[in-house]
Amino acid sequence: MTATAGAARPVGRPAAATQQQVLDVASAQFLASERVDVQAIAAELGLSRATIYRWFGSRDGLLGAVMVAEFNRMVEAARTRSVGTGAGRVLWMLDRVARWLARNEPYRYFIATEQATAGRIITASDGPVQPRVIATVADLIEAAVAEGYENRLDTATFAYALVRLIEAFLYQDAVTGIRGDVDRLREVLVVVLGLDPEPR
């Protein structure tokens, strides 16, 4: 049978590129504050869009994978510089990552140009990003507990509440004027984590 333009690859034929290469190209587009273009990625790597969608589920799934990878990079960078122990370290980590996200131009561009998509990908409880972020924050809480922090909630609930709080300050609540106010977010985190108020 003669192959037609855009037809799926024959069964058993290996893909021309890997999932990681797709993620790398998508990340490069995202970090350059460009629209992540699945068609362009497929053309550049010699893949069909169907292959990319099979790997990532959808454009949302690919964008989610890009943002999770970037979030993990930020967390690991913060972890290598973290200070304090227990709840103090949780505060330091969350504050540092929140500040990076607040001033991250690619994130700001994405949210400004694709607001509905960003909300669906970043803050949906069944989306590709929020569950991974909650799991990371839960790990931070468990590490703090191991260092003596008294967590009065179950870890999963507390991690969810912290992530939703951070999302409100970074992405969602423009009406009250708190969006992007990372200084006020830190003040709230201090209280929620049960730490002594910091001098102004």
Secondary structure, DSSP 8 states (H G I E B T S, - for coil): ----TT----TT---SS-HHHHHHHHHHHHHTT----HHHHHHHHT--HHHHHHHHSSHHHHHHHHHHHHHHHHHHHHHHH--SSHHHHHHHHHHHHHHHHHT-HHHHHHHHHSHHHHIIIII-TTSSSHHHHHHHHHHHHHHHHHTT----S-HHHHHHHHHHHHHIIIII-TTTT-TT-HHHHHHHHHHHTT------
